[in-house]
């Protein structure tokens, strides 16, 4: 099939989930055309690996028409400009299915799919209504797209679209509870390809103390404040312990202030956002890898890419007790769990995980779990099955 993915709220690249899905679908013989937001600085059409990228701008030469489109969107959650661009994926680029990566544009996508007569797949990366309640947003978006409005939109979307994709089993349970047909909900997780696993296990060295690492977005719900708060206790037990935070986000300034207030300069290092290979080099240098998310309805129904990146590189993981994190880490034996938001418990678990023999055992278990089950190749089977079904329907076969 020729699949039209849609990422209206973001430029591309990067988007790690879109890239993984395109890789999986290309391996099954599908073609991926991606419609994303353009800023005028990148080509309107560009080939990015297996993805044909089309960048859309809303009336760039007509400010008044752009304002009218924005007002229409705020009032109805439907953008006429984006809907036309979505329809053009079918009429001009020959796509046979639409695949939306942003709940906020579901009304436009539903309208476009109906007009064009093609199936629509809704890709829910997270519990969006719960997520936006935690995100730092401007006052206008808080008023016009409240969590309650997002929840109503999500409930309608999962009952209307042809297929739903979620990232973890807990998320499938949630959307089925919203009225989605369980037979039409597919779990495609955030696992990494087996190629990320080094041919030989990386050394795991504690002779210079615990070297903690975190890679990813820096926002309030990520729980990095708990890690920093734990560092004095961690250092009391291990004077050489250090923490490296790789990433960027709106909580960065407050975390740096927290480090200064605790006198942890030189103990906590911030690298900023880095390309994936550079970020993974920091993981390889570490001996404990962190997913310290605060627990909420959002984090209890999603799973981050970083967990599987850590496991693939053979780093023992320390995660908070969010439901999917606890389940996967406990099932695989790849690390330990601490009570979310509890810096004292986090410090205790760091000390327990700093036992070289125990850490090595958990590192090996995580690496093995990625090779055996938690990898992109295994996860991709569900996404390939989804499009096999849609292809059968479009060709007139039974689903």
Secondary structure, DSSP 8 states (H G I E B T S, - for coil): -EEEEEETTS-SS--HHHHHHHHHHHHTT-EEEEEEE--SSS-SEEEETTEEEEEE-SSTT-HHHHHHHHHHHHHHS--HHHHHHHHHHHHTT--SEEEE--GGGHHHHHHHHHHHT-EEEEE--S-HHHHHTTS---HHHHHHS-HHHHHHHHHHHHHHSSEEEESSHHHHHHHHHTT--GGGEEE----B-GGGS-SS------TT--EEEEES---GGG-HHHHHHHHHHHHHH-TT-EEEEE---TTHHHHHHHHHHTT-BTTEEEEES--HHHHHHHHHH-SEEEE----STTGGG---HHHHHHHHTT--EEEE--HHHHHHHHHHT-EEEE-TT-HHHHHHHHHHHT-HHHHHHHHHHHHHHHHHTSBHHHHHHHHHHHHHHHHHHHTT---
